[in-house]
Amino acid sequence: LVIDPGSVVTNRMWCGFENVVIAQQRKQLAMASTNRDKGHVLTVDPTPLDVAHSGQRGPAHHQQERQKKFPGFRLRASLTATLETAEVSFEEDKIMIHEVVEQEL
């Protein structure tokens, strides 16, 4: 999930639906965003760069230090978003997404 500077993606129903599907399928979700023109990524597991730059403390420590820099306000925006309040361009999309979530997920 790429969170744009205005966190608009967290309020879009299609994006929320994709996140629901990812969670239902138990797939890992990585989040990426920027803050002050620098990119940041949240991952479940250490990345290859975490492994390469891990040093004596190990990849998990490098991952933790890297993820501390992720913009918290963007993470909060994504965690508080709901399908019930999400925006759609077409009402038909809203109806279809709610039906799929209720029936299949």
Secondary structure by P-SEA (a helix, b strand, c coil): ccccccccccccaaaaaaaaaaaaabbbbbbbbccccbbbbbbccccaaaaaacccccaaaaaaaaaccccaaaaaaaaaccccccccccaaaaaaaaaaaaccc
